[in-house]
Amino acid sequence: MQVLKSNKAQFEYDIHALVKAFYPAWELKILTPESVVKDRKVRETVPVMELEFSETEVKFTIYNSLHNVENVYLWQNTDLVEPSEYKDRFKQFLYSSLQKETGRLLPWGNLTGIRPTKIAMTMMERGEREQTIGAFLREKHFVSEEKIALGIEIAKRERKILSSLHYENGYSLYIGIPFCPTTCLYCSFTSYPINVWKERVADYLTALEQEIEAVAQMYQDKILDTVYIGGGTPSSLSPSELDRLITKLKVSFDFNTVQEFTVEAGRADSITEEKLIVLLHHGVTRISVNPQTMKQETLKLIGRQHTVEQVEEAFRLARKVGFDNINMDIILGLPGETSEDVRGTIEAIQVLGPDSLTVHSLAVKRASGLQKWIAENGVTAYNNTEETMEIAAAGARAMNMVPYYLYRQKNMSGNFENVGYSVEGKYGIYNILIMEEKQTIVACGAGSISKRVYPDGRIERSENVKDVSQYIARIGEMIERKRVLLED
């Protein structure tokens, strides 16, 4: 464990994110006066860095392995910047100090806790020119020229894609299915082994139907723009269970206004022709067949109990059934994968020819099994590079795809980003909405989070409990939480 000691409790999230971006292998803890009282283990750990805030100065000290002072960086706040500017100026100082210390430049500079395209889109909506947006990202946040261009390109495309949606009088609907065949090594989402919970799936659907009915009543005068069934792995449900769920959705909501109906079919070991026919029969317009990698050894390592051949078979089956909008997900930076492995994955996907490709940079989540794997095996999971990102981007371009949405996560391999690529007209509208927070999203199911977006840009949230048993037992409480959030 590495400890950064601070004499003041402020900006801990941004400090942690920036330091971890430069030192991804660290298990970093921020020690503040408040945490000294709470955490004895951290309190007794010798810090590797120290921040000292005063009214006119910030002192950033780097210690060596013997706890001798290695380097000291100072920000003389002699002009006493306004409180509204102080955080930005501090992040500029911390980033510059870490950049000098390591000799590294981060592709997204000092951006933490914010979606880059949201900055660009907000400035566009204010009438700012692209040159002004670029200068802002470059000078204030140290973003690279390549990422500036990418962020602006995607923001322009997002605005066009979302132009037909109903922001103020509309909403999107998310349905969460918290079951999977197995839990993947990197996963931190709410998911439970379907074999263990098989006898309680009917109870879960009964509770979910109650929540669906309540939402339909609350928002009967609103326009439903998109519907997304995710998880977990929705296709871990049986054909009859999928039919039951979607039938309930169709009788509860007006689908005449729905522009996109997505089901994240997901893993090849849960996809069958009968399930695909059910989805197509109910008017699902977009599905995902997600391999994450096309290297068999990696699939086994990350806990996916299917073969590369099964992925190819599931994709071709979806085409045969009649789906003309199929997405595939891959993850860059998986344990032990090289540039050649990524190239092999991209080449295999090009043969299949999906309509969209979502390229994820591995993000190590505290709740995932990957965190333990790294502790036991080292940090080879952080093997994402500019080369692998470009291999994926070039592969997407070769399939006539363009980038249409982008987001970043904490502890992301290589400090890169997740990018969605698509051919014209096959964009995932919901994916953009969940990132840009332009429209209210009502989420039903265990572990789901609803977000109400107000006309003034304010956002309020309501969370459902993650535990399936608790969700079933407390469904009345979940519905009441939504009523408080959604009803004026």
TITI-640225 format. One line per field, with one value per residue (C-alpha): z, y, x. Coordinates in steps of 0.1 Angstrom, whole numbers. Last residue first. Layout:
N
Z: [Z|...] .
Y: [Y|...] .
X: [X|...] .
//
This chain:
488
Z: [-91|-95|-106|-76|-48|-69|-77|-40|-35|-61|-45|-11|-25|-40|-6|-5|-41|-41|-8|-23|-54|-35|-53|-37|-61|-64|-70|-86|-91|-119|-123|-160|-157|-176|-149|-156|-134|-131|-121|-107|-112|-86|-87|-114|-130|-144|-154|-175|-177|-207|-214|-191|-216|-207|-203|-233|-256|-249|-252|-288|-299|-335|-364|-388|-404|-393|-356|-332|-294|-276|-240|-229|-222|-189|-200|-182|-166|-128|-129|-160|-193|-219|-256|-281|-319|-334|-371|-387|-423|-413|-421|-398|-369|-375|-375|-342|-327|-339|-328|-292|-292|-303|-278|-251|-229|-207|-173|-167|-165|-130|-108|-103|-68|-63|-99|-95|-63|-82|-111|-89|-92|-64|-64|-102|-126|-158|-190|-220|-237|-275|-285|-321|-343|-373|-369|-398|-389|-407|-392|-357|-364|-376|-345|-321|-339|-338|-301|-296|-317|-295|-265|-240|-206|-185|-205|-216|-244|-239|-267|-273|-303|-316|-339|-359|-388|-368|-390|-375|-398|-386|-349|-357|-374|-342|-319|-341|-341|-303|-300|-321|-297|-270|-240|-202|-198|-165|-173|-177|-200|-223|-222|-234|-262|-278|-295|-268|-251|-269|-267|-289|-285|-297|-316|-329|-305|-321|-299|-326|-329|-292|-291|-322|-306|-275|-297|-317|-285|-268|-232|-239|-265|-238|-243|-254|-244|-255|-273|-284|-303|-316|-293|-301|-310|-280|-257|-224|-201|-227|-245|-213|-199|-232|-230|-196|-203|-236|-220|-193|-219|-239|-207|-189|-192|-223|-201|-190|-159|-168|-197|-213|-230|-241|-260|-267|-243|-244|-211|-202|-187|-167|-132|-145|-166|-138|-114|-139|-145|-107|-103|-133|-117|-85|-105|-126|-95|-81|-115|-113|-79|-88|-112|-86|-82|-119|-129|-111|-97|-112|-100|-120|-108|-136|-144|-136|-153|-131|-144|-164|-155|-136|-126|-153|-153|-173|-185|-198|-217|-211|-229|-221|-215|-236|-264|-289|-326|-321|-302|-333|-345|-311|-307|-340|-330|-296|-312|-335|-307|-284|-311|-321|-285|-280|-308|-298|-263|-233|-210|-190|-190|-220|-243|-234|-235|-267|-284|-273|-286|-320|-323|-319|-289|-295|-259|-272|-286|-251|-235|-263|-258|-220|-223|-248|-222|-196|-161|-129|-138|-166|-158|-193|-214|-233|-201|-205|-188|-175|-142|-118|-143|-152|-116|-109|-139|-129|-94|-105|-131|-105|-81|-107|-114|-77|-70|-98|-80|-48|-65|-69|-41|-64|-43|-47|-48|-61|-49|-59|-37|-48|-33|4|24|32|25|-6|-19|-8|-31|-15|-29|-12|-18|-10|-1|24|33|19|25|2|10|-11|-4|31|58|69|106|99|70|93|120|98|113|133|107|81|94|94|58|44|8|0|-32|-42|-68|-101|-120|-110|-133|-136|-99|-89|-110|-98|-61|-62|-80|-55|-25|-36|0|35|45|58|31|32|2|12|-9|0] .
Y: [166|128|112|111|106|81|63|59|47|20|7|7|-14|-38|-45|-83|-87|-62|-76|-111|-97|-77|-45|-22|3|37|71|100|138|158|196|207|236|215|187|154|126|97|62|37|-1|-25|-48|-39|-8|23|55|76|113|130|149|129|128|93|74|93|84|47|49|61|31|42|20|48|51|24|24|30|33|45|37|58|60|64|35|10|29|34|57|56|74|79|81|81|82|70|62|28|18|-16|-6|24|1|-19|13|23|-11|-11|25|17|-13|10|38|12|-11|-35|-27|-63|-71|-56|-84|-119|-121|-84|-82|-112|-97|-65|-86|-103|-71|-49|-25|-20|-22|-4|-22|2|-6|-7|-8|-20|-14|-29|-62|-77|-113|-113|-79|-94|-121|-94|-72|-101|-111|-74|-74|-106|-91|-60|-82|-97|-109|-98|-78|-43|-37|-49|-59|-53|-63|-46|-61|-41|-61|-89|-115|-150|-157|-126|-136|-171|-158|-139|-169|-192|-167|-164|-202|-206|-183|-207|-203|-204|-168|-166|-140|-166|-189|-161|-150|-185|-185|-152|-136|-109|-91|-116|-95|-102|-71|-65|-38|-35|-56|-58|-85|-112|-103|-109|-142|-154|-146|-167|-197|-194|-196|-172|-178|-193|-166|-139|-106|-104|-68|-61|-28|-11|22|49|42|64|36|16|29|13|-13|-39|-39|-40|-70|-88|-81|-98|-128|-135|-133|-157|-181|-180|-187|-159|-159|-137|-107|-110|-90|-67|-49|-43|-9|11|44|74|70|101|112|114|78|85|77|49|33|36|17|-10|-16|-17|-44|-63|-63|-78|-106|-110|-115|-141|-160|-158|-174|-211|-203|-183|-207|-216|-180|-170|-134|-101|-64|-50|-52|-74|-78|-115|-124|-137|-169|-177|-142|-128|-92|-84|-46|-28|7|31|64|97|124|157|178|160|146|131|140|160|132|118|153|164|131|136|170|157|127|149|174|146|129|161|170|134|137|172|159|173|196|205|243|250|221|216|253|258|230|244|279|264|245|277|284|288|279|246|240|246|221|195|199|196|167|150|149|131|144|128|135|155|163|155|132|116|116|130|111|123|108|136|164|150|145|181|193|173|186|222|220|202|230|256|238|235|272|287|288|297|328|329|342|360|346|310|299|263|244|211|192|162|132|139|109|82|55|44|80|108|132|164|187|221|243|279|312|300|268|233|206|176|146|116|82|81|58|36|38|60|37|7|29|40|61|87|93|95|128|144|132|101|93|56|42|6|15|-2|26|53|82|77|66|100|118|97|99|136|142|121|135|171|183|170|190|181|156|123|101|65|35|0] .
X: [-434|-433|-400|-377|-402|-421|-389|-381|-416|-412|-380|-398|-426|-400|-385|-386|-378|-350|-336|-334|-317|-291|-282|-307|-323|-308|-325|-307|-310|-295|-296|-293|-318|-344|-341|-324|-338|-313|-324|-299|-301|-287|-318|-343|-358|-340|-357|-333|-340|-323|-291|-269|-240|-229|-262|-276|-248|-251|-289|-285|-263|-254|-265|-274|-239|-215|-205|-177|-181|-150|-138|-109|-72|-53|-32|-56|-84|-83|-114|-135|-136|-164|-168|-195|-199|-165|-168|-172|-165|-153|-117|-123|-131|-100|-79|-94|-87|-51|-48|-58|-34|-5|-14|-10|-30|-9|-22|-33|4|4|15|1|-13|-23|-33|-56|-72|-81|-93|-119|-139|-152|-122|-127|-97|-107|-97|-99|-131|-137|-173|-178|-209|-226|-207|-187|-179|-145|-137|-143|-116|-92|-98|-92|-60|-47|-55|-34|-6|-6|-1|-26|-12|-41|-67|-55|-80|-116|-139|-176|-196|-227|-254|-279|-293|-308|-326|-324|-295|-276|-281|-270|-238|-230|-237|-215|-186|-188|-191|-160|-141|-150|-173|-169|-158|-139|-113|-85|-106|-114|-77|-65|-91|-81|-110|-114|-143|-166|-198|-227|-248|-284|-303|-338|-358|-393|-409|-405|-368|-362|-381|-363|-330|-340|-349|-317|-296|-273|-262|-227|-221|-222|-240|-276|-275|-310|-316|-348|-342|-364|-393|-423|-447|-435|-463|-455|-472|-483|-450|-429|-449|-445|-408|-405|-427|-410|-375|-387|-401|-368|-348|-330|-292|-299|-302|-265|-257|-273|-288|-322|-322|-353|-352|-374|-404|-425|-441|-478|-478|-447|-459|-482|-456|-431|-455|-462|-425|-418|-445|-431|-397|-411|-427|-396|-375|-399|-397|-359|-360|-355|-327|-308|-278|-277|-280|-249|-255|-247|-245|-216|-180|-167|-130|-128|-161|-189|-205|-237|-249|-279|-287|-312|-316|-342|-334|-360|-354|-372|-393|-410|-379|-353|-374|-350|-346|-313|-296|-277|-267|-254|-236|-218|-205|-194|-176|-155|-148|-136|-115|-98|-90|-78|-52|-41|-33|-53|-33|-65|-66|-44|-52|-89|-96|-77|-95|-129|-119|-108|-140|-160|-182|-219|-230|-243|-208|-193|-216|-208|-170|-172|-196|-172|-145|-167|-158|-144|-108|-93|-57|-42|-64|-35|-13|22|50|85|76|84|79|45|36|44|25|-5|-5|-2|-29|-51|-45|-54|-87|-95|-88|-108|-142|-124|-110|-72|-50|-25|3|-7|29|26|57|72|96|118|134|130|142|117|142|122|122|99|80|68|40|38|8|11|-7|-34|-16|-19|7|6|28|40|55|39|51|22|11|-19|-30|-33|-49|-78|-105|-86|-60|-88|-100|-65|-61|-44|-51|-46|-30|-27|0|4|-13|13|7|-30|-31|-17|-43|-73|-63|-57|-90|-110|-93|-99|-101|-94|-63|-29|-25|-5|-2|1|12|0] .
//
